[in-house]
Amino acid sequence: MFSKVNRENTHAIKWEKYKHQSLFPMWVADMDLASPEPIQNALVERMNHPVYGYAHPWASLNESVVNWCAKQYNWSIDPEWIVWMPGVVPSFNLACEVYGKKGRVIVQTPNYPPMLQAAKLQGCESVELPVTWQNAQWQWDWQTLETELSHPDCHLFLLCNPMNPHGAVLSAEDIHKLAQLCQQYEVVLCSDEIHCDLILDGTLHVPVSSIKAIKDQSVTLMAASKTFNVAGFGCSFAIIPNASMRRAWQARANGIMPDPNFAGMLAAEVAFTECHDWHKALLTHLKNNQKRVADVINNLEGLSFKPQAATFLAWIESTDLKTPLAPHFIKAGVMPSEGVFFGNPLNVRLNFGTDVESLDHGLAMISSYWQQKA
């Protein structure tokens, strides 16, 4: 089911950007795995119709999201809460503009570059909340967080959960604690949960807007794009329970934010209604891949990988505080995502969302180089 796919001549950024440097790509966060057959078939059928005009979200599309949230998270949502968007990145940028009030926006670090950049791009001040390894888990300092939330000019917290690049999932207890603090200090909580359907070990994911304490001052961002490998279609959705917040969001988006691609909406509906078995098989495949990465990386001197609950991304740490890893991975012939763009120049992020043959090829290149380097 998850065999090797040749992506040549598909204009794939992941494979095109570094091909002239002969670097094996294990960087940008899309998978080298074929999307589920039901999605492929639905897209082929639709593309056989020769008119590709405008399309607005339709009732069964919204219903597919409602049913998915009920099944996956035991979360009952109203279809009216759903706002379809052309992507999660424009969505949290919009959140900064609508709810940030040109003030302070909290964002955890390390984090993936678009989220780190969003507050400043929208004229706000970015306030970094360090996430560190404590008590056998990735976590922030709660006192530091409360101090920042209590600042009179703080209006928004951009959360990434599951975390990118760590892959950690906040516990239900921590999500409820965060929700209560945001409610107490009247800070809007906007949560990027694009990887929430890629939890590999059964850990419970709690969408922020499902929590009563924060429901009316929250935005939950989701998509089928990462899980079902359809990111190129530019389609996501925001779940905004509060009608006033939703109107403000839609009013600011009007005229500047395009509607999602109709193919992306079609792919999302099929993903959420017809691809449950594929989804389960994917999680098993990725869990096995994650173990392969850990088995290799943790046997190489100076490298450390702490497998987490979610995503197809591995945050690989340098245990030598003077040795950035990216130049060495590149010398090995592998292109990772460089840690400097995530807020930590020592580490790298490695994408293991691929077939076993390709993964083993990349890991063998890293291992061979490291053994020779030693």
Phi, psi and omega in degrees: 000324184244059182273173183293137179238130178277117182259013177298146177062027175247006181059030181288120181305319183304322184262337184277323192299321186243015186294330180284349176260004179055041178259131178284121190277120175226042188247270192307147192274061160233155185270152175266032182247143179296137174296159182303146181303320178302325177290315178303314184294318181294322180291318178299315180299316181292321182289342175290341171281130193277003180247127184239056184276191182295148175215134175261157176306144184243167189299315183291334175296310178299321181294327179295323177292316178303313182292321179297315180296324178293317183288315186280325190233004184052043186240117180269115180242155177270132179306333180292341179286343188276126174240116182280138187226162179276009178159160179287322181299309175299333181292311181284338169294319176297321178300319177299319182288320186281319188249347184286335176056031180060021181255214184269133179237122179276137176216133181285152178226148358292159181207165182284146195309314182301326179287324177296329186271342193300312185301311181295322179299331182257020173078019178254171176262126180274126179246114185276136177246102184295135173251123184230166181276109181223134176052044176063031175203157174279125181202162176259169176275118187293327179292319176299316179299313182296322177300316180290320179296328183282350179298132185298341180258012177265123184235349188210139170242119173269109181259143171241111184211115001300151186286142173236110030256353190295321187086003180284150178244127178294138179292160177302320179298315181292322178296318178294322178295316178298316180300317181295321178293317179297320176297314182302318185260010175057046178252129177290136178251112177250118188246119174277109184242035186297336180261012189292340178265012179243043177272120194269344188237015178084002177303139180288130172256132180245108177297138187298323184285356175277353183267123186304319185299329186243358186312314187271007171222046183219158173224128176249124182255126181221169178192160172274353195299311182287314186296317186253011174056053178232032185298332183293350181274351175062068183208130175208183176212148174253135175254113186233096185294326184282122186296321180294316177296322181293319179296319179297319178299309183292325180295319181286327179288334186300122176092341181242342182248118181289157173292157176297155174299134183297329177293325177294321178292320177298315179300320180296316181298315180295319179302314186280349183245333189236002190239028183295316181294318177300317181301314179298318179295322179300315182300320177296315180300314182291324177298317177296320177297318179301319178296321179298318178297313181299318182298323180279306187298317184284000173256007180252131184297132177091357181242148177215133175229124179253096182304135182243182190287334194223168173077171175254030184239137179245122176269108185258124187259147171272124178276353175257112187292358179251001188240097172297139186276328188307313181300326180287321176299320180293319176297330177287348180097011182243134178259109174267179165277125187284132185298334182302329182280351179257357180102007178217103186288348182279327192260173175223159174248131182242133181267116177253020178276072183209184177282162185297318181301313181292319179299312181297326178298311180296317180294324178295322178296317179295312183298315181299314179298316185294322180292322177290322180296323182293000000 
